[in-house]
């Protein structure tokens, strides 16, 4: 707007002192330059979107878990020096939630994962994996999941497959599962397909409740591969949820991080502690109840609640 107003004002100024049609080339250039400068300033002054979520995490190898953090899974934060670090921030872009997640090890950032999801279903994802020296991409369109892998030499590999309605990537698992918390607490299973970008395919997993602890305030969910063959290679993952806030505060299982041993990297099973710096996600009840609440109200930048009654 300031670009348009300024341009009109300068045109008026020049036309007042010059005959119609006689504006010099220098004058025209001045108009364009002034308009461009103010346009850039106006754009640069636009404040960044406020985050819906911001989470910090500490990642500990199972074989080096601090002895004084034994109450982690009872909801007590572990703040001991950690092997790895996790940081995630999510913002709302129209109807889509964009998130950026970074995983760092002692030698620095190993993985940066970006994802765009709508109602928990991934629309697009990009992973920069420094260990694999690859950029991994996924885009869902017209009912297909399109994969693209670019290695450090610029070689590209692509493939596509059916895009499942319950397709997620690791950073959108909780977004997909969140509306189903009440179902899980009532002992119902939730099925999802996790896209593994470096394999360029999605694998079926089942999420179920293991138990509730601390007078029902902690919900422990377990995610396991549906296939017995895949289960032989992929360890079970456990997610610890505070049922009062719906916050995911701890995890145990196979990590995105890898541990460097000599010149190679090895898979790493971990226990992780998470702390929410920002949480504007509103707790939801059943999937059916959640759909009756407007999508804009489910992500709340000013603190009001979208009331969803559990059935």
C-alpha positions in Angstrom: 0.0 0.0 0.0 2.8 2.5 0.9 4.4 1.6 -2.4 1.2 2.6 -4.4 0.6 5.8 -2.3 4.2 7.0 -2.6 4.3 6.4 -6.4 1.1 8.3 -6.9 2.4 11.2 -4.8 5.7 11.5 -6.7 3.8 11.3 -10.0 1.6 14.2 -8.8 4.6 16.2 -7.7 6.4 15.8 -11.1 3.2 16.5 -13.1 2.6 19.7 -11.2 5.7 21.3 -12.4 6.0 19.8 -15.9 3.7 19.8 -18.9 1.7 16.7 -19.5 3.7 14.0 -21.2 7.0 15.8 -20.6 8.2 13.8 -17.6 11.9 13.2 -18.1 13.6 9.8 -18.1 15.3 10.8 -14.9 12.0 11.6 -13.2 10.6 8.3 -14.3 13.6 6.5 -12.9 13.3 8.4 -9.6 9.7 7.3 -9.3 10.5 3.7 -9.8 13.5 3.7 -7.4 11.7 5.5 -4.6 8.7 3.2 -5.0 11.0 0.1 -5.0 12.8 1.3 -1.9 9.7 1.9 0.1 8.2 -1.3 -1.2 11.2 -3.3 0.1 11.0 -1.4 3.5 7.3 -2.1 3.8 7.8 -5.8 3.0 10.8 -6.1 5.4 8.8 -4.6 8.2 6.1 -7.3 8.1 6.4 -9.1 11.4 7.1 -12.9 11.3 4.2 -15.3 11.9 3.8 -16.1 15.6 4.6 -19.8 16.2 1.8 -22.2 17.1 4.4 -24.6 18.6 8.0 -24.3 19.7 9.6 -27.3 21.3 13.1 -28.0 22.6 14.3 -31.5 23.2 17.2 -33.3 24.8 18.2 -36.6 23.3 20.0 -39.3 25.3 21.3 -42.6 24.0 19.7 -45.5 25.9 23.1 -46.7 27.0 24.1 -43.3 28.4 20.9 -42.1 30.0 21.5 -40.0 33.1 20.9 -42.0 36.3 19.2 -39.0 38.0 16.6 -38.7 35.2 14.8 -41.9 36.2 11.5 -40.1 36.6 11.4 -38.7 33.0 8.5 -41.0 32.1 6.6 -39.8 35.1 6.6 -36.3 33.7 9.8 -34.9 35.4 11.9 -33.0 32.9 15.5 -34.2 32.3 17.8 -31.2 31.9 21.1 -33.0 32.1 23.7 -32.3 29.3 22.6 -34.4 26.4 24.1 -36.2 23.4 21.7 -34.6 20.9 19.3 -31.6 20.7 15.9 -31.2 19.1 14.2 -28.0 18.1 10.8 -27.7 16.3 8.8 -24.7 15.4 5.4 -24.6 13.7 3.4 -21.8 12.2 0.1 -21.5 10.4 0.2 -20.5 6.7 -3.5 -20.2 5.7 -5.0 -23.7 6.1 -1.6 -25.4 6.2 0.7 -25.9 9.2 4.4 -25.5 8.3 7.0 -26.9 10.7 10.7 -27.0 10.7 12.6 -29.5 12.9 16.3 -29.7 13.5 18.2 -32.6 15.0 21.8 -31.9 16.2 24.5 -34.3 17.5 27.8 -33.4 19.1 29.4 -32.7 15.7 26.6 -30.3 14.6 23.2 -30.4 12.9 22.6 -33.8 11.2 19.0 -33.4 9.9 16.7 -30.6 9.0 13.1 -31.6 8.3 10.5 -29.3 6.9 6.8 -30.3 6.5 3.5 -28.8 5.4 0.4 -30.6 6.7 -3.3 -30.0 6.7 -5.5 -31.6 9.3 -2.5 -33.8 10.2 -2.0 -35.2 6.7 1.3 -34.3 5.1 1.1 -32.3 1.9 4.8 -31.7 1.3 8.1 -32.5 3.1 11.7 -31.8 2.6 14.6 -33.3 4.6 18.2 -32.3 4.4 20.2 -35.2 5.8 23.9 -34.4 6.2 24.8 -37.9 7.3 23.4 -39.4 4.1 24.5 -36.3 2.1 21.1 -36.2 0.4 18.1 -33.9 0.1 14.9 -35.9 0.3 11.5 -34.5 -0.9 7.9 -35.6 -0.9 4.9 -34.0 -2.5 1.3 -35.2 -2.4 -1.0 -34.3 -5.3 -3.8 -35.9 -7.2 -3.9 -38.9 -4.9 -0.2 -39.8 -5.5 2.9 -39.4 -3.3 5.8 -38.2 -5.3 9.3 -38.8 -3.9 12.5 -37.1 -5.1 16.1 -37.7 -3.8 19.1 -35.6 -4.7 22.5 -36.7 -3.7 25.6 -34.6 -3.2 26.7 -35.1 -6.8 23.3 -33.8 -8.1 22.1 -37.2 -9.1 18.3 -37.4 -8.9 16.1 -40.4 -8.1 12.3 -40.2 -8.3 9.4 -42.5 -7.7 5.7 -42.3 -6.8 3.0 -44.4 -5.1 -0.5 -44.2 -3.8 -1.0 -41.4 -1.3 -2.8 -42.8 1.7 -5.4 -40.7 3.6 -3.4 -41.3 6.8 0.0 -40.4 5.3 2.4 -38.6 7.7 6.1 -37.9 8.1 7.9 -38.1 11.4 7.3 -34.5 12.3 3.5 -34.7 11.6 2.8 -37.9 13.6 1.5 -36.1 16.6 -0.5 -33.7 14.5 -2.3 -36.6 12.9 -2.8 -38.5 16.2 -3.9 -35.6 18.3 -7.6 -35.6 17.3 -7.6 -39.3 18.1 -6.4 -39.1 21.7 -9.8 -39.8 23.2 -10.1 -42.9 21.0 -6.7 -44.1 22.1 -7.6 -43.6 25.7 -10.6 -45.7 25.1 -8.3 -48.6 23.9 -9.0 -48.1 20.2 -6.1 -48.4 17.7 -5.1 -45.7 15.2 -3.5 -46.6 11.9 -1.2 -44.4 9.9 1.3 -44.7 7.1 4.7 -43.1 7.7 6.5 -41.9 4.6 10.2 -42.9 4.8 11.7 -40.5 2.3 15.1 -42.1 1.9 13.3 -45.4 1.0 10.8 -43.6 -1.2 7.8 -45.5 0.2 5.4 -45.4 3.1 5.1 -48.1 5.8 2.0 -48.9 7.8 2.1 -48.4 11.6 -0.4 -48.9 14.4 -0.6 -46.6 17.4 -2.2 -47.9 20.6 -2.4 -47.1 24.2 0.0 -49.1 26.4 -1.2 -47.7 29.7 -2.2 -44.7 31.7 -0.2 -43.6 34.7 -0.2 -41.0 37.5 -4.0 -41.0 38.1 -4.7 -40.9 34.4 -2.6 -37.8 33.8 0.0 -39.6 31.6 -0.9 -41.5 28.4 1.7 -43.9 27.0 1.3 -44.6 23.3 3.2 -47.3 21.4 3.7 -47.2 17.7 4.7 -50.4 16.0 5.0 -51.5 12.3 2.0 -53.4 11.1 4.1 -55.8 9.1 5.9 -58.5 11.1 8.8 -58.3 8.6 9.3 -54.6 9.1 8.9 -55.1 12.9 12.0 -57.3 12.9 14.1 -54.3 11.8 12.3 -51.3 13.4 12.1 -51.0 17.1 8.9 -50.1 18.9 8.5 -46.4 19.7 6.8 -45.0 22.8 5.3 -41.5 23.2 4.5 -40.1 26.6 1.6 -37.6 26.6 0.3 -35.3 29.4 -3.4 -35.7 29.1 -4.2 -32.3 30.7 -2.2 -30.4 28.1 -2.0 -33.0 25.3 1.8 -32.2 25.3 4.2 -34.9 24.1 6.9 -34.7 26.8 9.0 -37.8 26.3 9.9 -40.4 23.7 11.9 -43.7 23.6 12.8 -45.6 20.5 14.9 -45.3 17.3 16.1 -41.7 16.7 16.5 -39.7 13.6 20.0 -39.0 14.9 22.8 -41.4 14.3 25.9 -41.8 16.4 29.3 -41.4 14.8 31.7 -44.3 15.4 35.0 -43.8 13.7 34.2 -42.8 10.1 30.7 -44.3 10.0 27.3 -43.6 11.6 25.2 -46.1 13.4 21.5 -46.2 14.3 20.7 -44.9 17.7 18.0 -45.9 20.2 17.3 -43.1 22.6 15.2 -41.6 25.4 14.3 -38.0 24.8 12.9 -35.2 27.0 10.8 -32.4 25.5 9.8 -29.0 26.8 7.2 -26.7 25.1 8.3 -23.1 24.8 5.1 -22.2 22.9 1.9 -24.2 22.7 -1.1 -22.7 20.9 -2.5 -26.1 20.0 -5.9 -26.6 21.6 -6.7 -30.0 23.2 -9.3 -32.0 21.2 -11.7 -34.8 21.9 -12.8 -37.4 19.5 -12.2 -37.1 15.8 -15.9 -36.6 15.2 -16.1 -33.9 17.8 -13.0 -32.2 16.5 -14.4 -31.8 13.0 -17.3 -29.7 14.4 -14.8 -27.1 15.5 -13.6 -24.6 12.8 -10.1 -25.2 11.7 -9.1 -21.6 12.4 -10.1 -22.0 16.0 -8.0 -25.2 16.5 -4.9 -23.1 16.1 -5.3 -20.2 18.4 -2.9 -17.2 18.3 -4.6 -15.2 21.1 -5.3 -17.7 23.8 -9.0 -18.4 23.5 -10.2 -22.0 23.6 -12.0 -24.0 21.0 -14.2 -26.2 23.3 -14.4 -29.7 22.0 -16.4 -32.1 24.2 -15.2 -35.7 24.4 -17.8 -38.3 23.7 
